[in-house]
Amino acid sequence: YGYAMYQRGYLVRYDLKTGFKESIRPTSVDHRLRFNWNAAFAQDPTENSTIYYGSQYLHQSKDKGNSWKIISPDLTTNDTSKQHQVESGGLTIDATGAENYTTIVSITPSPKDPKVIWVGSDDGRLHLTTDGGENWTSLEGKLPEMPEGAWIPQIQASKHDVNEVFVVVNDYRRNNWKPYLYHSVDQGKSWNRIADEEDFPGYCLSVVQDPEQSNLLFVGTENG
């Protein structure tokens, strides 16, 4: 099986053998869900039938998307002043979902312990659970020099150490082109900023830790 998502949070599971496709986007009768243009998706690193999807909540499915449950509170700022897409000054509403905001854009379960899950949002929130979603801790305030409200588009949990994690932050949408890359070795209790404008020009887009050599890192930037 494979998964694909497109704008407004639509999520599809497809069968590689038969070609059958099925829509599996989470729904809720209790909440109006907000999905980013690039909504966050992740597969459990130890149990391939378990997948995660992000609206303003973290959704978990243990049966490849046939059923879902919400395992978090709202993990965004839930700033209602930025949730008025339908009030667009008389213009036709953007039906693609490109204007959706206060949404989850990164989900990363730890390869060392799937109950350890990191979640980042497009409005500067960074959360961690160490018990599979029972309790959550907000950590963005601990990242030195991180602009309030910046995007957290990628989180890389280490394959070597359950306590180690890398977090990419960017703020170019507000004309801040500086690179922000953070590293923690104690599950977010303390952080070091390990990339800034003295290291390379342009903002960070992605980071990968080598699966064999933990000190070897690769960073992708806007400037190539």
N, C-alpha and C positions, 0 to 999 in steps of 0.2 A: 504494500500500500504506500501511497504518497499523499502529500497534502499541498494545497495551493490556496492562497488568499488573494483577494483583490479588493478594490476600494469599498468603503463603507463597512469593512469588516466581514465581507462574505468569505466563508471558508468552505473548501471542497475537499473531500477525500476521494481518491481515485484508485481503482484496482488495476495494477499494471498488467495482469494476465487477461482480464476480460474487457478492460476499457470502461467499465461501469464507473460513473461519477455520482456522488451524492452530496448535497449541501448539508453541512453540519454546523453552521454558525450558531453559537449559543443564543438563546432567547430568555426572556424573563417577563413574568406577568407582574412583578412587583417593582421593577426598576426600568427606567428608560436608559438603555445601554448606549455608551459612547465608544465608537471604534475609530482609531486613527486610520488615515489613508494606508499606512503600513502598520497594521495592527501586529502586536507581538505574538509569536507562536513558539512553542518549544515542545520537544519530546523528552519524556523521562529517560535519562541515560542508562537506567538499569531495567526498565520495564516498558517495552516498546508499544504496548497497548495504551499506556497512560500519556496523555498530551495536555498541554496548557495553552490557554488563549487569553488575551488581555482586552478588556474594555476599560472601564474605570476600576473594574474588579478583576481579580485573577480567577479564571474559570478552569476547572479540572475535569477531565474525562478519563475514566479507566477502561473505556470500551471503544477507543478510536473515534470518539465524537458522537456516538449514538445517544449518549446522555451526558449531561453536564451538571456540576454543582459549583457554586461560588464559594471559594475558600479564603476570602479576604474581605476586609472593609474596603471602602473607596480608597485607593492608593494614590490619588492625585490631590491637587489642592481643592478640587471641586469649586473653583472660582466661577460662580454663576454669571458674573459679568462677561465671561468669555464663552458663553454657551448659548448665544442668541443668533445662530446661523440663519434662522428663518426671518429675522428682522434685518433685512439687508438693504434698507433704504429704498424700497420699491422695486429693486431688481429681482429677477427670478432666483429662487434659492439654488445654491450649488448642490445639486442632487448627488454628486459624486462622493461626498464626504470629505473632500479635501480641506474643508474649513473646520472639521472637527478638532476640538482642543480639549485639554485636561483629560488625556488618555494615556494608557500604558503602551510603551513602544519597545520594551526589552524585558525578556523573561529568561532566567538562566538557573536551572537546577544544577546543583553541584554533582559532578561525576563521581565524587567520593562518598556523598551522602545525599540521596534524592529528597530527603526532608529539608535540606538546606536549599532555599530558593531565593534568588535575588530578583527584584523587579524595579525597573526604571520607567519614568514617565516623561512626557513632552513638556511638562511644566515644573521640572526640577525636583521631583521626589524620588528618593532612593530608599527602598525598603528591603528588609531581610526577615525571613522566617527560618527557624531552625527545627521546627516541629511540624512541618508539612502544612502550615497555614493556620494552626491554632492560635498563634501569637505573632505579631509583627512589630518590628522596630524600625523607626524612621532614622536614617543616617545621613541625609544630605547636608545637615548642618555641621558635620565633622570634616567635610572635604575642604581643605584650605584653598582659598581664593576662588572657589566655584561661584560663578554669577548666579544669583537667586533667579530661579525660573528657567534656567538653561535646560536644553534637551539632554537626556541620558539615553542615547540610541543603542549602546552596546555594553554588555557586562560579560566578562570572561572569567568564569570560575575555574580555578586551577585544577588540572588533572593530577597534580602531585600532592596537594595539601588542601584539606577541606577548609582550612582557615584563610587560604590565600585567594585574592580576587583582584581583578583589574576592571576599572570603570572608565569608559569614554564619555566625555561631556563636550558638547559643542553649543555655541551661542551665535553662530553666523547670521541667523535670521534677524538678529538685532544689531547687525553690523559689527560684531565682535569676532575677529578672525583668529584670535589666539587659540593655540592648542591646549586642551586640558585632558590629561591622562593621569589616573590615580591608581594607587597600589596599596593594598592592605594585607597584612599577614596575620591578623587577629580577628577575623570575621567582622571587620568594620569598626572596631573600637578605636583605632587610630589609622591615619592615612598619610601617605606621602604623595605629593604631586611630582610625577616622574617625567613629565614632558611639559615644556613651555616654549615661548617664542624664541628663546635662545638656542633651542635644540633644532628646530626646523620651522619654516614659514607655513602658514596655512593651518586650518583647524584639523583635529583628529577625526577620523571616520571609523576606524576599527583597530583592534589589537588582537593578536594571537600569540599565545605562549607555546613554545615548542613542546610536543608531547613527550620528548625524551630528555631534553636539556632545559631545565626549569629557568635558567638565567638567560636563555635566548628568546628575545621577543621580536615580533614583527608588528610595525605600526603602519596603517594606511592613512594617508593624508589627502586633503583636497588638492594639493599641488602635485600629486603623483609620486 
